């Protein structure tokens, strides 16, 4: 029986000895999994063997020094920090260049020369290793890293990162095995056993829990693979709710839309009023209010167009001398003035439009087409006004000039001809190196005539993409237009308008990307004073393409499918009948591919989820005033979170060593404080005669004899001239540690953290 007993104990001891090694392997797997996921990104290149080796060695050093040579652990922390500082000094320029390159990848730039980022990855190794170690081994918060790694794996498809099998295995090993170690370590599960029984149950449970978690992990992949659209629909609904809440809280929901950045993600509406429109009569056409015009496309973003250089070239062409300064002013109101004085059937009726911003912010203004600013309008509540004509009322007749307008008509004709020449140069530029597939498509389909070009663009968009407000997240390292048109096949107005603008330019048609608001005639309601009023919300925010037409100027062309709610607004002379006629003549297939139809159906269900809006929140916080403070505090907070574990653990060890140096009386005082913190013997101060008996009753792991001896040693140290012997001091310390570890297991998780790191009892 004795031999059998020894054999069993040896196995149990070996099993417990393997546990720290398994934890080390899981720790290294998690760190390497992060770098493996980073390396799976397109255009990211670094020496994987160097980075993985550095990560593995540092993981081993951190784990070993912390568990066996604590002094060297703190030295290792200091040396790692010093090494990071020296690397920043010696290789600062290279690190900055590599960081800018990675930032460019995430921002979607594709025209960058591929740059290895080995140095940046090596610099990130200590940070990631120490963060993982402190969360897992010191704070023992596996759930935090579990959620982080799970989130990264779930977000990787949305960001276009295709994780390989090795990455998935590393992440799965880290997530599953650490749970097994955590849940099956003796004393960490809810039912605490002692002795051989605890070790036996722990060893047996390890295999069972590991098998169950692994099976759950791989079985979960089956329903996920068959219900991707439903899962993403739920994710998009949650994302939309968060987006709407944050925009309302910060006041951004009221801010008018502006800018040329092409969204790489989903689009969610809050239904918040942004513009208040008052018209002298109800419009009969969709009203396009332009707030931004895109000139140069730089990959995922449009630079605001500026006609200053065009006007300078026009001054050289026209040679008006001292009158050249009036060219820009004449151009901006040219088509309103011409239509009023060169109309075939007499002067048409214009519409007066009053525009007010709900937010009171007027950094950007919005203008209708074929209009001019109404300088005689008396501002109310900071608003502004335009006089404009609808497209149906535009009909210039250069042979029907009103009296006293002959000379002015000649000037306007010269300006239009000169501007058209410059526009064909400035607004037909395309960065073909960013758009190889789109460029190839247009070159393989040479066309002549604006109608055929427009028909081909509309056909290409509608046969290759479907409308969806939740197309998912585009890869950060791929051009958004190429991804939208040739891979994802889903998008909304920003994507359709950008693709159309670039295609027009590739065919030599002057075109610009425009954003602002599109308001339907039905939105205008009759008021008591005879005017018509409409409220434009963020649901009216829209993007479209505008082309330059002779006698019309910049004219909106709607290319987003009817699912956007915009309806078809075509340039004069082109409508749906022309589109159908050209498609028949060219023999183009009008049906959507089956794949796109399926995607469209899935996208529509996601759109229904994304369009749900919750009730408006009445209060808001304007964070724009404190933007710099927020960034500064955020940076300080990040550094604090990173350094906090170092500080707390250093503070804990320092206090424990101080307690050891001060002797058994100090230890006994901390012993009483510890019991009171845990709610044990709150009415006792440690001098009572039955203190040892009551303590043993409350804490069965501590015997009455041990407590009585501890009390006797401390009492003699306080009232006797003979100091305690070293072995007596050691006994008090060991009993204190034993009791602390015992009562700590009874506490809830947050109380354990306070017990260990704030009150530093153990």
Number of C-alpha atoms within 10 A of each C-alpha: 5 6 7 8 9 11 10 12 14 11 14 18 12 10 15 16 11 10 16 15 14 14 20 19 18 22 26 24 23 25 24 26 24 17 19 21 21 18 22 17 20 15 18 17 16 18 14 16 9 14 22 21 12 16 23 20 13 19 24 17 15 22 21 17 16 18 12 10 12 14 10 15 18 17 12 17 15 12 12 18 14 12 14 18 14 12 17 15 11 11 13 13 11 15 20 13 14 19 16 12 21 19 14 16 22 15 18 20 21 20 14 11 8 12 14 16 20 18 18 20 23 20 18 15 22 21 15 18 20 21 17 21 22 17 16 19 16 17 15 14 15 18 14 13 17 18 12 12 19 15 11 15 19 11 13 19 15 18 20 17 21 16 18 12 9 12 23 15 13 20 25 23 20 25 25 19 22 24 18 21 22 18 17 23 18 22 18 13 13 10 8 12 15 10 8 13 13 18 22 18 14 23 20 12 17 18 12 12 18 19 14 12 17 17 11 11 14 10 11 11 10 10 10 12 10 10 11 11 16 14 15 16 23 14 14 22 21 13 14 23 18 12 16 22 18 15 18 20 17 15 18 19 24 22 19 26 21 19 17 23 15 17 16 24 17 19 20 24 21 23 20 21 19 25 24 16 20 22 22 17 17 19 18 12 14 18 17 24 20 21 18 24 24 24 21 21 21 17 20 21 20 21 16 16 16 13 14 10 11 18 20 14 15 22 19 11 13 14 11 14 9 8 9 15 13 10 19 17 9 15 17 15 15 24 26 20 19 24 24 21 24 23 20 17 11 13 13 16 11 19 17 20 24 20 23 24 23 20 15 15 15 15 7 12 18 24 23 21 23 26 23 19 17 15 11 9 13 11 13 10 10 12 20 22 23 23 21 23 22 19 20 9 15 21 18 20 15 17 9 14 20 15 7 9 12 14 9 15 19 12 14 18 15 14 21 19 14 18 20 17 13 17 18 16 14 19 23 21 18 18 15 13 10 20 17 11 15 19 18 11 13 17 12 9 10 9 14 9 9 14 17 18 21 25 21 21 21 19 21 18 23 21 18 21 26 28 26 27 24 28 27 22 18 24 23 23 22 23 22 26 28 18 16 24 23 13 12 20 23 24 27 24 24 22 26 28 26 26 23 27 28 29 24 24 20 21 20 17 24 25 31 31 28 30 25 24 28 21 23 20 15 12 16 20 16 16 10 6 7 11 16 20 20 20 19 24 22 22 19 23 20 23 29 28 28 24 22 20 16 12 18 22 19 19 21 23 21 22 28 28 19 11 13 15 12 19 14 15 18 16 20 14 7 15 14 12 9 15 18 14 13 19 17 12 10 11 9 13 11 13 12 16 13 9 10 19 17 13 20 21 14 19 23 20 15 25 22 14 20 25 19 14 15 11 9 13 10 7 9 14 12 12 14 12 8 10 11 11 12 13 11 11 12 12 12 12 12 11 11 12 12 16 13 13 19 16 12 16 18 13 14 18 15 12 15 14 10 13 18 16 11 10 19 25 20 14 24 20 14 17 21 17 17 22 18 15 15 16 10 17 16 12 8 15 13 16 12 11 10 12 18 21 15 16 20 17 13 12 14 11 12 17 14 19 12 15 20 17 15 21 21 13 21 24 14 14 18 14 9 10 8 9 15 17 11 9 9 16 20 15 17 25 20 12 17 23 15 14 19 19 15 16 18 19 15 15 14 9 13 8 15 17 17 13 20 19 21 14 16 19 22 18
